[in-house]
Amino acid sequence: MFRIGILGAGAIARTMANTLRLMAYRGDDVCLYAVASRDQKKAEDFARREGAQVAYGSYELLASDPQVDLVYIATPHSHHAEHIELCLNAGRNVLCEKAFTANARQAERVLALAKEKKLLLAEAIWTRYQPARKQLQDLIAGGAIGEVCGVKGELSYPLMDKERIVRPELAGGALLDVGIYPLTFASMVLGNDIVKTSSSTMLMETGVDMTDSITLWYRGGAVAQILTSAAFQGENTGLVYGTKGFLRIDNINNPNVIEVWNGRHSEHPARIVDVEPKLTGYEYEVLACKKAVETGALECPEMPHSEILTMMRQMDALRAQWGVRYPFE
């Protein structure tokens, strides 16, 4: 049995707990073994409600439990590096929620530590692991829309009531929380050979980014246009433009349908591709980590360490353009 401990007891931790229950019910050899919170009662309530076998009132106790095969870190971005280091130093494999860390410097440090300790360290950005990624790439490789020339991605949610979004000391802002997804979408389609970046932002009163507009130019002429915000509800679709048509992805954060459009005056898609049914979408990153641990791999091929660093450096550069710095930097 592959035993998973969840570090943190918030909303995203509950989604992972539900995923693990569904996986176990399906017959996957995984279980929610333990949960940790800074508050013992909160941990016990979470364990009782979500079905964890053990509840810890400190992160240190979870990290030191040798029964834990993998720790899933579900705390704010500002604390990811600290909690990754805690778990790695205790000998635990780690799957850390996105954004991986608050900045590239922290990412470099924890990735070096994972290599030193010979432990798995992975980023839980679910779109990298889901089958929709391969389905999208297969359509492109098969020439469904001709040569790819551009991408448009948007992801926005009204999140201004969330402390983790508005507080700079928690590495708040739209970019690390939701902007990472359209940036990842562009990366999965166009790669990372970016020659020019243009961007602008509207800041919150607290000094972190609220709404971001980003244009990425790639060697060869392709372009990606990205809009992301923590202030409003967006359509959250993705588009891939080609010389013979375009692809429309219904939700770049959690795709369900890919539409293939051909011809200048088409009124209906030429083809509709349903994405493989999923439990919650988180199961694929869990299975990828399980496979990596069982084979002794230190990274997941779906999101290798080099790609983690590339995305963190890209977001660092954007924040530098906007003059957004966190108090701990």
N, C-alpha and C positions, 0 to 999 in steps of 0.2 A: 504494500500500500504506500502510495506517495503522499506523505503528510505535509500539509501546507499550514503555515501560521500567518495570520493577518496582523500587521502592525498598524494600528489605527482602527477606530470604530465608527467612522462617519458614513456618509451616504454611499461613496464609491466602494467602501469596504463591504457594505451590505450587498451591493451588486455582485461582488466577487464571491461572497458567501453563498448567495443564491445560485450562482454559476456552478460552484463546487457541489452543491446539493443535487442540482440537475445532472451534472456529470456522473456523480455516484449512482444516481437512480438509473441512468442510461447504461451503467456497467463499466464506466471508466475506473481505472484503479487509482483513484485520488480521493482525498477526504479533507474536510476542514478540521484540522486537528486542534488548533489553538488560536486565540485572539488576545491582543494586548492593547491596553489603554493606560493612560496616566492615572485613570480613576478605576479602582478595583470594582466598584459597583457598576460602572458603565461597561466594563469588560464582562462582568457576570451577566448583566442584562442582555448584552449582545450575544454571548455564548448560548444563553437559554433560548433566545428568540431565533438565532440562526443555526443552532445545532453544533457549535464547537465543543470539543471534549474538554478543553482546558481554558480557563480565563486567567490572564495575568494582569496585575495592576501596575506593571512597569514594562517598558520595552526591553530593558536589560534581561529580565527573566525569560521573555520569549526568545531573545537572541541566544541565550545560553542553554536552551533546551536541546539536547542532542537528538531528540525524537523528530525535530522539525527538519524536513528535507528541503523546504523552500520557504523563504519569507517573502510575502507580498507586502510592499510598503505603500500605505494609503494615507500618508500625511501631507501637509501643505508643501509646495515646491521648496520653500525656504529651508525646510528641514530634511529634504531628501538626502543630501550628501552626508549629513551627520548620522542619519539612521542607516544608510548604506554601510558606512564605516563601522558602526556599532555591530551590525550583523556579520559583515565580512571578518572583522577581528574576532568574532566569537565562533567562526567556522561555518557560517550558514550561507547557502546559495541564496541569491536575491533576484526578485522580479520587482522593479520599482516603477510606480505609476509615472506617467508623463506629467509635466515635462521632467525629463530625467533628473536634472539638477537645476539650480537657479542660473548657472552660467557655465561656460566651457571650462574655466579654470577648475571648478569643482568636479566637473565630469572627468577631466584628465586625471585628477587626483584619485578618484574612487576607482576608475578603470585600471589604473596602475596598481592599486592595492589588490583588486580582484585577480589580476594576473600574478601578482606576488603570492597570494594565498592559494592560487589554483582553484578558484571557485567560480561558479557561474554568476554573471551579472548581466541582467537583461532589462530593457525598457518596455513597459507595458503600454505601448501605443498600438492599440488593437487593430487598426486598419492595415498595419504592416503584416499581420499574421492571418487575416481573414481570407477565405477563398476568393472573395470578390477581386482581390488584387491580381491574382493569376488570371481570372476570367477577363478582367480589363486588359491586361497585358497580352493575353492570347488574341483578343479581338484586334488590338493594334498590330501585333506581329503578323496576323493573318491578312492584313490589308483592308480591313472593314471600312476604314475612312481614308485610305490613301496615306500619304506622308503626314505625320503629325507636325503641326505648326504652332500650336498654342494650347493653353489651358486657362480655364477660369474657375476659380474656387471661392466659395463663400461659406462662412460658418459664424453664426451670431446667435447669442442667447441673452435674454435679460437677466443679468447676474449681479446687478449693482447692490442687491441686498445681502450678498455673501461677503463675510469678512475677508476670506482668502483672496477675493478679487480686488477689493478696494485698499487693502493695507499693504504699503510698500515693504514693511518688515516681514511680510509673508510671501514676498516675491509676487505681489498681485499684478493685475492688469489682464487685458484680453489676450496678449500675445502668447504667453506660456500656457494659458489655460485652454483657449479655443483656437488661437491663430496657428498653433502647431499643426493642426489637422489640414487646413488648406495648403500650408507649406509642405507638409508631408505628401499630400496629393500631387502637388506639382513635382516633387522630387521623384515619386514613384513613376510618373509618366515621362518627365523630361530629363531626369538625372540631376546632376549638381554642377555642371560646367557653366556657371553663371558668370557673365562678363560685366554686367551692370545691374545695379539695384536702385530703384527710385521708390521712395515711400514718404508717407506723412501720417500724422496721428493727431487725435484729439485727446488731450490728457484729462484725467479726473482731477478734482481739487486736491487729492492726496499725492498727485505727481506721477501716478502710473498710467499706462495707456488704456484708453477706453474704447476707441474705434480706430482701426488701422487700415490704410490703403497701401498696398504693396504691388509693385511691378518688377518682375524679374526678367532680364534679357539673357538669353542663352547663346553660346557660340553656335553659329549656323543660322541664327535669326529667329528661333522660336521664342515665344513670350508667354509669361504666366501673369495673370491679373488676380489679385487676392484682396478680398474684403473680409474683415473680421471685427466683431464688436461684442462687448459685454453689456451694451446698453439697450439692444432691441432684439426682437425675434426675427431671424433671417429665414430665407427659403432653404438655405443649406445644401444647395445642389452643386454638382461639379460638371464641367463641360470640357471635352477634349476635341479640339478643332483639327480637321485634316483637309487635305486637298480634294477629297471626294465626299466629304460629309463630316458628321460630328457624332460624338457619343455624349449622352446625358446620363449622369449618375444621380439617382433620386436623393441620396443623402451621403455626402462624402465622409461623414462621421461614422455611419453605420449602413452601408449600401444594402439595398434590397433588390433593386432593378437597374439594369443598364439598357438604355434605349440606343439603337443604332439608327441614325438619320442619314439619308442619302438624297442628293439632288437639291437644287436651289429652291424649288417651290413645293417641296413635300409637305403634305398636311398631316401625315401620320408616319410614325417610325417604320422603317423598313423591317426592323426586327426588334424583338424585346427579349432580353436575356434575364431570366430570374436568377438571382444569387442563391447559392446553396443554402438551404434552411439551416438556422443556427439556434442554439439554446438561448444565449444572450449576446454572443459575439466575443466574450472574454475567454471562452473555452480553448480557442486556438492558441492563445499565448501561453496558457497553462500547459497544454499538450506539448508545445514547442520547448518549454522549459523542462518538462519531465523527460523528454527525449534527450535533451542536451545533458542533463544531470546523469542519466543512465548511460550515456556514451562517453562521459568525461569531457564534453565540450565546455569551453569557458564563455561562449557567446552563442546566440541564436542566429542562424543564417538569415532569418527574416528581417532582423534588425541588428546587424553586426556593430561592433564597437566603433568602427570607422564612421559608420553612418550616424551613430549617436553623436559623435563629436562634430560632424559636419553640420547637423541640424542645430546643435547648441551654439556653434560659432556663428551660424547664420542669424540666429535670434539675438546674440550678443551684438552683432554688427547693426542690426535694425534698431536695437535700443540705444546704441551709441549715436545713430543718426537723430534720434528723438530726444537725446539728453536724459534718458530714463536710467537711473541707477538705484539699486536697492541699498538701504542703510548699512548692510553688512559687507558691501563690496568695497 
